[in-house]
Amino acid sequence: MRTFSVTDTGVLRTMNQDYCFFSDAPIGNLPNLYIVCDGMGGHKAGEYASRYTVERIVAHVSRSHFENPIRILGDAIQKANEILVIEAKEDAEKQGMGTTVVAATIIDHRMYVANVGDSRLYVIGETIEQITNDHSYVEEMVRMGKVNREEARTHEKKNVITRAVGAMEKVEADFFEVELKDKDTVLLCTDGLSNMVTDECICQIVSSNVHTEEIARKLVEEANKNGGQDNITTVVLKPYYDEVKKC
């Protein structure tokens, strides 16, 4: 496993409300763990929400007695949500805070993914595939055919999400199970990347670079070059190989 992450404030923001974690070594009953969160809320509430959610998920995974990876991830996200909701009720400065989350673990050639909100997980091989579904107002409009994919990229409500950890007493996460090929690269990212860099460009950057560190840095550089309107976080992992691919 070769993994590298980069998080950047971006060009326009003064505070980074993204937070990420990765471990190629076992965490509890999981052989590895990768998490990206994008916080929201006034003042430092968003920054707190993302960091605290990552810390709580890691803590719950590390002591979980479950063996099913989806059960482990789902339970950890739900527990983190419960604690975040309580925190918001007890501290007026944290009211309205929340965070997206995308988390994954890889067991042999199978990857298990959980997501809430619009942070994404991609698998890039011969092509690029977005595994997660965005839980956002604009994505719902795309699904209903009211706007096309290109219009969605610049829509004024593109940052309005419909699900978040900490927003309600119960959080509904989506879960995915993906069979990985030997030459696949996995990318977890916040919308600071996906809103500023097209899927085609992401695929090109991943395909033209060998090392995960170089890929992660160049993705962030491209987002900033295109305006850097939000915080940008990337976690890039190559589970089985380290060679150049072509889209």
C-alpha positions as CSV (number, residue, x, y, z in Angstrom):
1,M,0.0,0.0,0.0
2,R,1.4,3.4,-1.0
3,T,-0.6,6.3,0.5
4,F,-0.1,10.1,0.7
5,S,-2.4,13.0,1.7
6,V,-2.4,16.7,1.2
7,T,-4.7,19.3,2.7
8,D,-4.6,22.9,1.7
9,T,-6.6,26.1,2.7
10,G,-7.0,27.1,-0.9
11,V,-6.7,30.5,-2.4
12,L,-9.8,32.3,-1.0
13,R,-10.3,30.8,2.5
14,T,-8.4,31.8,5.6
15,M,-9.3,28.7,7.6
16,N,-9.0,25.0,6.7
17,Q,-12.1,23.1,7.8
18,D,-11.0,19.9,6.1
19,Y,-9.5,17.1,8.0
20,C,-8.2,13.7,7.0
21,F,-6.6,10.5,8.3
22,F,-5.0,7.5,6.8
23,S,-3.4,4.3,8.1
24,D,-2.0,1.6,6.0
25,A,-1.6,-0.4,9.2
26,P,-4.5,-2.1,11.1
27,I,-6.9,-0.1,13.1
28,G,-8.9,-2.4,15.3
29,N,-10.4,-5.2,13.1
30,L,-9.8,-3.2,9.9
31,P,-6.5,-3.8,8.1
32,N,-6.3,-0.2,7.1
33,L,-8.4,3.0,7.2
34,Y,-8.8,6.1,5.1
35,I,-11.0,9.1,6.0
36,V,-11.7,12.6,4.6
37,C,-14.1,15.1,6.2
38,D,-15.2,18.6,5.2
39,G,-16.6,20.6,8.1
40,M,-19.2,23.4,8.0
41,G,-20.3,25.9,10.6
42,G,-19.5,29.4,11.8
43,H,-16.2,30.5,13.3
44,K,-14.2,27.4,14.2
45,A,-17.2,25.0,14.4
46,G,-16.6,23.5,11.0
47,E,-12.9,22.9,11.8
48,Y,-13.9,21.3,15.1
49,A,-16.6,19.1,13.5
50,S,-14.3,17.6,10.8
51,R,-11.4,17.0,13.2
52,Y,-13.6,15.6,16.0
53,T,-15.5,13.3,13.7
54,V,-12.3,11.8,12.3
55,E,-11.0,11.3,15.8
56,R,-14.2,9.7,17.0
57,I,-14.4,7.4,14.0
58,V,-10.8,6.2,14.4
59,A,-11.4,5.7,18.2
60,H,-14.6,3.7,17.6
61,V,-13.1,1.6,14.8
62,S,-10.1,0.8,17.0
63,R,-12.2,-0.8,19.7
64,S,-15.1,-2.2,17.7
65,H,-15.9,-5.9,18.2
66,F,-17.6,-6.2,14.9
67,E,-15.9,-8.0,12.1
68,N,-18.0,-6.9,9.1
69,P,-16.2,-3.8,7.6
70,I,-19.5,-2.1,6.6
71,R,-20.9,-2.6,10.1
72,I,-17.7,-1.2,11.6
73,L,-17.7,1.9,9.5
74,G,-21.4,2.5,9.8
75,D,-21.4,2.1,13.6
76,A,-18.4,4.4,14.0
77,I,-20.0,7.1,11.8
78,Q,-23.3,6.9,13.8
79,K,-21.5,7.1,17.1
80,A,-19.5,10.1,15.9
81,N,-22.8,11.7,14.8
82,E,-24.4,11.2,18.2
83,I,-21.5,12.8,20.0
84,L,-21.4,15.7,17.6
85,V,-25.1,16.4,18.0
86,I,-24.7,16.5,21.8
87,E,-21.7,18.8,21.5
88,A,-23.7,21.3,19.4
89,K,-26.5,21.3,21.9
90,E,-24.2,22.0,24.8
91,D,-22.1,24.8,23.2
92,A,-23.9,27.7,21.5
93,E,-20.8,28.5,19.4
94,K,-21.1,25.0,17.8
95,Q,-24.7,25.1,16.9
96,G,-25.3,24.3,13.3
97,M,-21.9,22.6,12.8
98,G,-21.6,19.4,10.8
99,T,-19.3,17.6,8.4
100,T,-19.2,15.4,5.4
101,V,-17.3,12.1,5.7
102,V,-16.0,9.6,3.2
103,A,-14.3,6.5,4.7
104,A,-12.8,3.4,3.2
105,T,-10.9,0.2,4.0
106,I,-9.4,-2.4,1.7
107,I,-9.4,-6.1,2.4
108,D,-7.6,-8.1,-0.2
109,H,-8.9,-6.8,-3.6
110,R,-12.2,-5.6,-2.1
111,M,-12.8,-2.0,-0.9
112,Y,-15.6,-1.0,1.5
113,V,-16.7,2.6,1.4
114,A,-19.1,4.8,3.5
115,N,-20.0,8.4,2.8
116,V,-22.2,11.2,4.0
117,G,-22.3,14.5,2.1
118,D,-20.4,15.5,-1.0
119,S,-16.8,14.4,-0.3
120,R,-16.0,11.8,-2.8
121,L,-14.1,8.6,-3.5
122,Y,-12.9,7.8,-7.0
123,V,-11.3,4.7,-8.4
124,I,-9.0,5.5,-11.3
125,G,-7.7,2.7,-13.6
126,E,-8.2,2.7,-17.4
127,T,-11.0,5.2,-16.7
128,I,-12.2,7.2,-13.7
129,E,-15.2,6.2,-11.7
130,Q,-16.9,8.1,-8.9
131,I,-17.9,5.5,-6.4
132,T,-19.8,7.6,-3.9
133,N,-23.0,9.6,-4.5
134,D,-23.1,13.3,-3.6
135,H,-25.7,14.2,-1.0
136,S,-26.3,17.7,-2.3
137,Y,-29.1,19.9,-3.5
138,V,-27.6,20.2,-7.0
139,E,-27.0,16.5,-7.3
140,E,-30.7,15.9,-6.7
141,M,-31.4,18.4,-9.5
142,V,-29.1,16.5,-11.8
143,R,-30.8,13.2,-10.9
144,M,-34.2,14.8,-11.7
145,G,-32.9,16.1,-15.0
146,K,-33.3,19.8,-14.0
147,V,-29.6,20.7,-14.7
148,N,-26.9,18.8,-16.5
149,R,-23.6,17.8,-15.1
150,E,-21.7,20.8,-16.5
151,E,-24.3,23.3,-15.2
152,A,-24.0,21.7,-11.8
153,R,-20.3,22.5,-11.5
154,T,-21.0,26.2,-11.4
155,H,-24.5,26.3,-9.9
156,E,-25.0,28.9,-7.1
157,K,-26.3,26.2,-4.7
158,K,-23.6,23.6,-5.4
159,N,-22.3,23.8,-1.8
160,V,-25.7,23.0,-0.2
161,I,-25.6,19.5,1.1
162,T,-28.6,17.4,2.1
163,R,-26.8,15.1,4.6
164,A,-24.1,15.8,7.1
165,V,-22.7,14.2,10.3
166,G,-23.9,16.2,13.2
167,A,-27.0,17.7,11.4
168,M,-29.6,15.3,12.9
169,E,-30.0,12.8,15.7
170,K,-29.6,9.9,13.2
171,V,-27.3,10.1,10.1
172,E,-27.9,8.1,7.0
173,A,-24.7,6.9,5.3
174,D,-24.4,5.3,1.9
175,F,-22.2,2.1,1.7
176,F,-20.4,0.6,-1.3
177,E,-18.4,-2.5,-2.0
178,V,-16.0,-2.3,-4.9
179,E,-13.8,-5.0,-6.5
180,L,-10.4,-3.4,-7.1
181,K,-8.1,-4.3,-10.0
182,D,-4.3,-4.6,-9.6
183,K,-3.6,-1.3,-11.3
184,D,-6.3,0.9,-9.7
185,T,-5.6,4.1,-7.8
186,V,-8.0,5.2,-5.1
187,L,-8.7,8.9,-4.4
188,L,-10.6,10.4,-1.5
189,C,-11.2,14.1,-1.7
190,T,-13.3,17.1,-0.6
191,D,-15.4,19.2,-3.0
192,G,-12.6,21.8,-3.0
193,L,-11.0,19.5,-5.5
194,S,-14.0,18.0,-7.3
195,N,-15.6,21.5,-7.8
196,M,-12.4,23.0,-9.3
197,V,-10.9,20.1,-11.3
198,T,-12.8,18.0,-13.8
199,D,-12.9,14.2,-13.6
200,E,-11.0,14.0,-16.9
201,C,-8.2,16.2,-15.5
202,I,-8.1,14.2,-12.3
203,C,-7.7,11.0,-14.3
204,Q,-5.0,12.6,-16.5
205,I,-3.0,13.8,-13.4
206,V,-3.3,10.4,-11.7
207,S,-2.3,8.5,-15.0
208,S,0.7,10.7,-15.8
209,N,2.4,10.4,-12.3
210,V,3.9,7.4,-10.6
211,H,4.1,8.4,-7.0
212,T,1.2,9.0,-4.7
213,E,2.9,12.1,-3.2
214,E,3.3,13.7,-6.6
215,I,-0.3,12.9,-7.5
216,A,-1.7,14.4,-4.3
217,R,0.3,17.6,-4.6
218,K,-0.4,18.1,-8.3
219,L,-4.2,17.7,-7.7
220,V,-4.1,20.4,-5.1
221,E,-2.0,22.6,-7.3
222,E,-4.5,22.2,-10.1
223,A,-7.4,23.1,-7.9
224,N,-5.6,26.3,-6.7
225,K,-4.6,27.2,-10.3
226,N,-8.3,27.0,-11.2
227,G,-9.3,29.4,-8.4
228,G,-8.9,27.5,-5.2
229,Q,-12.3,28.6,-3.9
230,D,-12.5,26.2,-1.1
231,N,-10.3,24.0,1.2
232,I,-8.8,21.1,-0.8
233,T,-7.9,17.7,0.6
234,T,-6.7,14.6,-1.2
235,V,-5.8,11.1,0.0
236,V,-4.2,9.1,-2.8
237,L,-3.5,5.4,-2.4
238,K,-2.2,2.7,-4.7
239,P,-3.1,-0.6,-3.1
240,Y,-1.1,-3.0,-5.3
241,Y,1.4,-1.2,-7.7
242,D,3.4,1.8,-8.6
243,E,3.6,2.4,-12.3
244,V,2.3,4.8,-14.9
245,K,-1.2,4.1,-16.4
246,K,-3.0,5.8,-19.3
247,C,-6.7,6.8,-19.4
